[in-house]
Amino acid sequence: MFNKFHTIDWILKPVQCQDGPSFLKRASTDKLREVFLKYASYQKNGEYFMTSEDFVRKFLGLFTDAAFNDESVRLLAGIADTSKDGLISFAEFQAFEGLLCTPDALYKTAFQLFDRQGNGTVSYDNFAEIVQKTELHSKLPFRLDSPFIKRYFGEKKQRLINYAEFTQLLHDFHEEYAMEAFRTKDPAGSGYISPLDFHDIMVNVKRHLLTADVKDNLVAITEGHKVSFPYFMAFTSLLNNMELIKRIYLHATQGNRTEPVTKDELLYAAQTMSQITPLEIDILFQLTGALHHTGRVVYSDLNNIAPEHYTKHITTRLAEIRAVESPADRSAFIQILESTYRFTLGSMAGAVGATVVYPIDLVKTRMQNQRTGSYIGEVAYRNSWDCFKKVIRHEGFLGLYRGLLPQLMGVAPEKAIKLTVNDLVRDKLSDKQGTIPVWAEVLAGGCAGASQVVFTNPLEIVKIRLQVAGEIAGGAKVRALAVVRDLGLFGLYKGARACLLRDVPFSAIYFPTYAHTKALFADEDGYNHPLTLLAAGAIAGVPAASLVTPADVIKTRLQVVARTGQTTYTGVWDATKKIMAEEGPRAFWKGTAARVFRSSPQFGVTLVTYELLQRLFYVDFGGSHPTGSEVHKSKSIDTLNDIRLNADHIGGYRAAVPLLNGIESKFGLFLPRFQSRHQQHTIESSSTGSKKTS
């Protein structure tokens, strides 16, 4: 019926035109009028109007083929044309934009399709007119004089249906259609139909509930046996209730979307849900077993069975590139490009995160370098807050950013290599369903931490010496290049073992914790709002940063220049023994609070920036993408060509195409897209007549 509008440009969430993080805002009257006049081609009494073609084909971008079905276009235009005069005025154009912003816009849009007189009710004639024009009716005609129709419209079919009643009629209609189709295929009333008849009914009556994976396995799951009526009803009920099945799965796994679940575990979680029967669970495992023979299901399996819904989350993409047509086309070169892409975005994200928290990092470094005990002189800072105030008092606000430049020069590749290696190793250790065991997550994080040290150590030693330089009143100004020159190549890697001791466990803790926390914060569709990404990143940083503080203290002591009278260290073990002897075990936890307050928000900002950049600058390399970045669902069997968002679809019209597609994908009301034989014959007769006249 419509050109499909999928997640390439938008990921839609339930739309309402209100102010808020997930809502569309109404377009202004002036902006709407400007768009309206751009497409309105008909003028009458000094006023402009849109024709059916103006609205459906030019503005909405539907039925773009030359052989489009004119009758279907008129029916769709009639949704906005409430006066039913064949023309859409600006008032009607604006009114429909408002309707698209209501919480029940899908049902209201469908209601206006059937309300042929525009009087707020649907008559039997209205209902029959639309139903008879659908593709389904042409293949499996519905008995419009059946008891079902009479129960709704009365014995004489004169009862009018209001909007609220219409919503229930639509729901019940397709259930009745399925049973009517079963009776047609079972004229003897045996209660059984053949596997091929089962396939025929599903791809015609329930095609809006089928994905390609389900359609391809309809006959396979019957194993050549006849399909009983209870099995048929359970199958259609399962497809109708897949969103409920997802909630049951999440209940069984406590929110984990990668944990495999057995049939018994799912049955146990579903026992409080009267809508889901054991037969439906059996069918679910038959379907997943046909896709992969593991005997367990994960969340991605449910997405492969559930059809693409008309509602998704709204996320604007500034750029979108498809590097390969399918995962099978991934070459070594494409994989290198993918790593380069991730590295570039990781560099940008790392720079943003480091800049935000740099003042906290400076305070943390000075607190860790502060010596206490009988061998040490006067304490410069009582606590982190005292350090912060004294830096501003003696060195000015810019003193908080002393050493930022080398930090940014190093942190960009450092964070980039960490994020890239973690993603790369996770990809290699994930199975075909995208699931990864915890040990593999820890290993991926550890590899990421180890890989970053090549960038981290030189960066850290230069940064630390610049940060503590301001503590010496009247001292000569220390330059980054001078520090590098004094240290030399090998000196830049002083304390590298301590750096490894800190960074490997940090990343091994951080990345798995982040992945699982993000999954817990995701909504029912698995989507993460930017705020949940930020929260997940910040929360994951707390245990990671605090537990490796002792290694960070040792690294700091090894990398700073000891002043006269201060203890010097020759290595990790030497530093550990001397700090314990001179300052006690509490010294290993110096700066823990500052480290947590620096690392936690830094990684939160870095990770949310990294994932949002991948959403905004979307490149499909045929590999994995950040989980929770979009509601990924298998395309339904009716997927046609994707179309780009029209920049003129402002306000509520941003949801127009997905909602019109929803009439098809949710209610199965497929109107023919191409010319009917009658239309073609009329056009050909007209063309022949014109030639004869000539």
N, C-alpha and C positions, 0 to 999 in steps of 0.2 A: 504493500500500500504506500509506504513512504520510504524515501531514502533514509537509511538509518543514521542516527547521530550518536556516535559512541564516545568513548573516553579519550579520543585523540586530543580534543581541544578542551573538553570540560568533563568534570566528574561531579555529577549533580547530587545534591542532598535535597531532602524535602524542602520545596521552595515556598517562601512566603515573602511578600514585599514589605518587610519591616526592617528597622535598623537592628543590626546584630551581627555577630560573627559569621553566621551561616545563612543569612537571609539576603534576598535580592531587594534592592531599593527601587521604589517606583521611579519611573522616568518623569522628568518635568514635562509640563504641557507643551512648552516651546520646543523642546527636543523631539517630542513625539510628533508634533505638527510638522517639523522640518523633515523627519523621516517619512511621514505620511505623504507629504507633497512630492517627495522624491519618486514615489512609486504610483501615485494616483494619476491615471491617464484619462479619466472620463470627466468632462465638465458639463454641468447642468445648472442653469440659472445662476451662473457666476460662482458655483460651488464645485469643488473637486471631489471625486469619488474614486475608490478602487474597484476595479472589476474582479471577478473571480480569479482570472489569470494573474492580475496584478498582485493580489494578496497571496495566493497559494504558490504560484510558480516563480514569480519574480521576487517577492519579498521573503517568503518562507523558504524558497529554494527547493520545493518539492515538485515531483512530476516534471522533471527537466527534459525528459526524452521527447523527441518530436512526435512520437506516436502516443502521447499521453491520453489518458481516459478523461474526456471532457466532463462526463457526468460525475465522476469521482471528485474532480476539482470543484465543481459547483456545490456538491454536498459538503465538502470541507470548508469552502468559503461561507456556506450557510451557517457555520458555527459562530462566526463573527457578525454575519449579516442578520441581526435580530429582527429587522423590519421585513426581511424576506422579499426584497424588491430587486434582488440581483446585484445590488451595489452596496459598497461599504463606505459609509460616511466617516468623517474624522471622529465624531462622537462614538460611533460603534467601534472604531479602531481603538480608541482610548478605553472604552468600556471593556473590551476583550483583554486588553493589557492588565486591567484591574482584576478580571476574573482569573487570569493566569497566576495571580499572586495569592489566591486564597488557599487555605490548607487542603481543601478537597477539590483542587483545580482539575484533577484528572476526571473525576466523576461529573463535575459541572460541564466540562468540555464535551464529554460523551453525551450528556443530557441535551446540550444544545444541538448536537448532531442529529438527535432523534426528534427534537422539538421543531417540527417542520413549519408550524404556524407562528412560532415565537410567542405563544400565549402562556408559557410556563407549565404546560402539561404535555404528555405523550399519549396519543390515541393509538388504538389498534392499527389503524391505517398507517400512521407514522412509523410505528415499530415494524410492521410488515414490509413497508417500502424500503427501509434501510436494510433489514435482514435479507430480503430477496436480492439485493444488489451486492452482497458480500460474496467473496470467492468460495467460502465454505458452503453456502447454500447452493451454489451452482454444482458442487461436487456431491454433497450429501444433503438433499433438500430436507428442511425441517417442516413437520406437519403444523401449519399455522392454525389448524382447527382442532388441535389436540386439547385434552383436558387441562394441560399446563397453561396454555394461553387463556383458556376460559376462566381458570381460577384467578388470573390477574386482571383480565379485561371484562369479565362477566360472560354469562351464557350467550348474550347477544353481541358481545364484543363492543359495547358502547361506553364502558367505564374508562375514565381518564386517569392516568397515572401521574402523580406529582413527583417532584424531584426525589424526596426521601424514599418513596416506594420504588422509584426507578432504579436506585442504587442496588436494592435487593433483587429486583428483577434481573439486572445484568448478571449478578452473582449466580442466581439460580438457573438462568437461561442456559449457560454452558454446561452445567451439571446435567440438566435435562437433555441437552443436545447429545452429550456423550451416551446417556442411557438409551436415547432414541436411536442412535447409530448402532449400539450393541443389539437392540431388538431387530433392526433392519438386517444385520449380519447373521442373526440367529432366528430365522423365520419359524423353525420348528419348536422354539422355546425350550431347547435342551439345557440352557444355562452355560453353554460353551461356544467359543468361536475359534477359528483357526489362527495360528500365529500370523499369517499374512493378513487376515482380516483385522487382527489386533493392530498390526503395523499400519494398515490403511486408515483405521479410525484415528489413531494417535497423530499421524502426520497431517490429517485433515482437520479433525475437531480440536485437537489439543496442540497444534503446531506451535502456538504461542508459549507453551510451557516446555518445549523441547530445545535442548542444546544439540549441537552436532554430535557430541559424544553419546548422548542418550539415543538420538535417532539412529545412529549406526549400530546400536546394540539392542534394538527393540526385539528383533527376532531371536538374537543369540540368547537372551536371558530366558526365553521360553523353553530352550533346549529341545525344540521341535514338538513340545506337548501342546495340547489345546489350552486355551486361556479361559478360566472360569469367570463368571460374573463377579464373585467376591474379589478375585485377584485383579480384575480390571478396575473395579472401584477403588481398591487399595492403591493401585498404581497411580491413578489420577489424583487421589487424595494426597499421596506422598509428594507429587509434583506441586500440588497446591500449597503444601505445608512445609516447603523446604526452609523457609525463614525460621519456622518453629524448630525444625530439626537442627538448624545451626545453633539456636539457643540451648537446646538440649545437649549438643556436643560441648559447647563452652561450659555448661554446667558440669558435665562429666569431667572435663579437664581443668576446671577452675580457671578458665580464661586462656589457657594455653592453646594456640592455634596450630602447633606442630606436633602435639602428642598423639600418637596412634591410639585408637580406641577399638576395643573388641565389641562384638555383637552383644555379649552379656553386659558389658559396662554401659553400652548405650541403652539397652533395655532397662537396666536398673535406673538410669537417670531419667528415662521417659515414663516410668511407671506412674508418676503423678500427673502426667499429661493425658487426659482421656481422649484427646484428638488423635493421638498417635497409637496405632495398634501394633502388636508383634508382627503381623503380616507385612505391614509397611516397613518395619525395620528389616525383615527378611529380604524384601524387594530392594531396599537401599543397599544391602550388602551384596545382592546379586549384581546390581549395577556397578558398584565399585569393584567387585570381583572380575567383572568383564573388562574393566579398564586396566586393572593391575591385580595380580593374584597374591595379595598379602594377607587377606582375611581381617584386615583392620582398615579403619578410615581415619583420615586427617581432614582438617578444615578445607584444604584445597580441593579434596574430592567432592565436597558438598558444593563448592563453587563451580566445579565442572558439570554438576548435575543441574544446578539451579540456572534458569534462564537469565539473560541480561534484563534487569528491571529498568523501568523508565526513570527511576529516581537514582541519582548518584550525587556525589559531593561536587560542589562548584570550586574549581581551581583553575585560575587563568594560567595558560602557558605562553610565555613570551616567544618561545621558539620550539620547534619540534622537527626532528630529523629521524628518518627511518634508515639506518645503515644497512640492514638486511631485511629481506622479505620474510624469512623464517629462521628459527634457531639452527636449522640444518645448514644454513648458508654461512655460519660463523667460521671464519678462517683465522689463521694465526695473526694475520695483519689486522683483522677486525678486533681481535682480543687485545692486541697492542693498543689500538685506537681507544678501546674501552678503558684500559688502564690509564692512558694519557688523559682522557676525559675526566676520569675520577680524580686523577692527580691534580689537574687544573682546578677543579671545583673544591677539592680538599685544601689546596693552597689558599684560595680566597676565604674559605670558611675558617681556616686556622688563623689567618691574619685578623679577621673580625673578632674571633674569640679572644685572642691574645691582647688586643687593644682594649677590650672592655674591662679585663680584670688585671691589667698590668700594675696599677698602684698597689693592689693587694699582694701581688707577687713580690714587689719590692719590699714591702713591710715584712713579709714572710722570710725573705732572704736575710734581712738585717737581724731579725729576731733569732734565726738559726745560727748566725755567725757570732752572736753575742756570747762571750765566755763568762762563766760563773765559777765560783769555788775559791779556794785559798790561794791558788796561783794566779788568779786573774785580778785585774784592777777594778776600777769603778764601773758599775753597770750603767750603760747609756740609756736603756729604755726599760721602764717598769713592765709594760705589756704592749700588745700590738697597737692599741688605740693611742698610747703615749708615743709610740714610734711614729705613727701616722701624723700626729699633731706636730711633733718636732721636725719632721721632714718638711712640712709646709712652712713652719716658722723660720727655719734656718736656710732652706734651699728653695722656697717658693713652690707654687703649684706644679711647675714643670719638673721640679725635683722628683715628683712621683713617677715621672716617665723617663728618668735617667736610665739609659741603656735600652730604650724601646726599639731604636733602629736596628741594632744587631738581632734583637729578639724577633722582629718582624722578618728580617732577612733569613733567619733560621727557622722560625716557627712555621712559615708557609710550607717549605718542603718537608719539615718534620711531621706536621699534622697530615700533610698530603700523603706521605709514604705510609704513615700509620693507618689512615683510613683506607688507602688503596690495597695495602697488603691484607688487612683484616677482611675486606670485601672479597679479595681474590681467593684467599684460603677458604673462606666460608663457601664460596661458589664451588670450589673443588671438592669440598667435603660434604656438600649437600646432595641428597638423593634427587630423583626425578620429580618428586612432589614438592621439592624445596625445603624439606625438613632436614634438620641438622642436630645430632646428639650434643649433649652438654659438653662432653669431653672435647668434641671437635670445636665448639665455640671457644672453650678455654684455650685450646691449641692455637686457633686463629688469632685470638687476642694476644697470646704470648709471642707469636711470630711478628705481629704488628709492633709490639713493644720493643723487641730485639732489633727490628729493622730501622727503627727511628734513631737509635743511638748514634749512628754515623752522622746524623745532622744535629742531634741534641747536644752531644758532649761539647763540641767547639762553641756552639751557641751559648750553652749554660756557663762555661768557664769565663767567656768574655762578658756576658751579661752580669754575672755575679760580681766580677771585679769592678765593673762600672757602678753597680748598685751600692757596694760598700765603700766606694771611693769618697762619696759625699760625707761619710762619717768623720773624716779628718778635717778639722777646721783649718782653713787657710792652706790646705794642701794643694799641690799642683794639679791642674785639671787633667784627668785621665781620658785618653782617646781610645776608641775601639781598635784602630789600626795599630796604635802603639802596643796595646795588649797582645794583639796577634803577633806582632813582630818580636816581642820579648819571649813569648811562649814557644814559637816555632811550631812545625807540623805535629811533632810528637807531644809537645806540651799541651796542644789543644785537646788531646785525648787523655789528659791526666784525670784520673777518677772514673775512667770509662767502665771499670768493673762495678763500681758503686752505682753508676748510671744504669747498667744492665740489671743490677740487683733491685733497682727501683722501678724501671720502666716495664720490664717483662711481667712481674706480678701485677703491676698497676693495670696494664692493658688486659691481662688474663682475667682480672676481676671485673674491669669496667665494661668491656664490650658484651660479655654474656649477660651481665646485670642490666645493661641498657636495653638489650634486645628483649629480655623477658619483661622488664618494667614497661617498655613501650607497648608490648602486646597486651598487658593488663590494662593499660590506659586507652587502648583502641576501642572504638565503638562496635556495635553489633556487626557491622560490615567489615571490620578489620581496619577501618580508616583512622589515621591519627591526625588530629588538629595540631597546628604548629605549637600551641600552648602545651599540649600533652607531650610533644616531642621535647620541648624545653624542660618540662618537669621531669621526664624520664632521664634525660641527660644529666640534670642536676642531681637527682636522687642517686643515680648510679655512681656519681663522682664521690659521694660521701664515704662509702666503705673503701673504695679504691684508693682515694687520696690519704685517708687516715691510716690505713693498715701498712702503707709503705713509707710512712714518715721517717722511721729510723734510718732507712737506706738513703732518704733524701738529706737527712742531717749529716750523715757520713760523707756523702758526695759533696755537700756544701763545704765542709771543713777541709776536704782534700783539694778543693778547687780555688779557695781564697788564698790570698797572700798573708801569711802569719806576720803579725807585727812584733816588735821587740818585746820579748818577755812572754810571748804566747807560745803555746805548745805547737810543735810541728808534727806532721804525720807522714809515714812512708807508704802506707797502703791501707786497704780496707780493714784488715784484721788489726793492724797497729792502731788505727784510729778508733776502732771499736773498743780495744782494751784501755786506751788512754782516756777516752771520754767516760767510760764506766768508772775508772779509778779516780779521776779528778772531779767529775760532776755528778756521778750517780746515774741510775737508769732513767730518771726523769728527763735527763738531757736529750735522750733519743727522741723524745716526743715534743721537743721545742718547735714552736711554729705550727703545731698540728691544726689549730683553729684557723690560722691564716692560710695554711695550705688547703684545707677543706674549702674555705670561703673563696679561695682563688681557683682551685682545680675544678670544683663542682660547677660553679656558673660558667667557667671557661669552656668546659667540655659540653655543657648544656647548650651554650650559644654556638659553639663550633658544630655540634651534631645537627642542631635545628637548621643552621645556615647551610650545611652540607646537603641535607635532605631537601630543603626548600629549593636550593639551586638546581637539584636534579629534577624537581617538579617543574620549575619555571623554564629551564633549558633542557627539555626532554629529548634524549637521543636513545633510540631503540637499537641496541646492538645485538638483540636476540638473546641476551643473557638475563640475569636477574636484576631487579630494581629494589629500592628500599621497601621493605614490607610496611604496609600502612600508608603508602603514598597515594593509593587510589583504590577504589572498589573494583577489584579485578574479577570479572565474571566471564565465563565462556560466551561467545557470541551465539545467538540463537540461529536456527536454520534459515531464518528469513532475512539474515543480514544482507543488505544490498551495498552499494558503494557508499563509503563515508563521504560526508560533505563538511566543508569548513564552516566555522561560525561566521555569519554575516555580521559585520561590525555595526550594522543598523539595527540588529536585534538588541535593543536597549530595554532596561527595566524588566517588566514581566515577560517581554518577548524573548528574553534569553532562555526562558523555559518552554517556549512555544513548540519548537520541533520535538524536544524530548517528550513533552506531554502528548502531542499528537501521535508520536510513536507508541506512547503508553496505551492509547486506545487500542492499538493493534496488539502489542506484546502482552498486555494485562487482560484484555477482554476478547482478544481473538477476532476483532472486527476488521478483517482485511478487505479493503475496497480495491477493486482492480486498478492497476496502475496504467495499463495500456488500453488502446482503443478496443472496444468490443467489435464483434463481427458486424453488428448492425451499424455502428459508427463508421467502420471501414467501408462498408457497402455504400453508405450515404455519401462519403467523401469521394469514392470512386465513381458513383453515378453522377455526382456534381461535376467531377472532372471530365467525364465522358461527354456530358451535356454541353460543357463549355467548349470542348473541341468541335462538336457537331455544329454549334452556333458559329464558331469561327469559320 
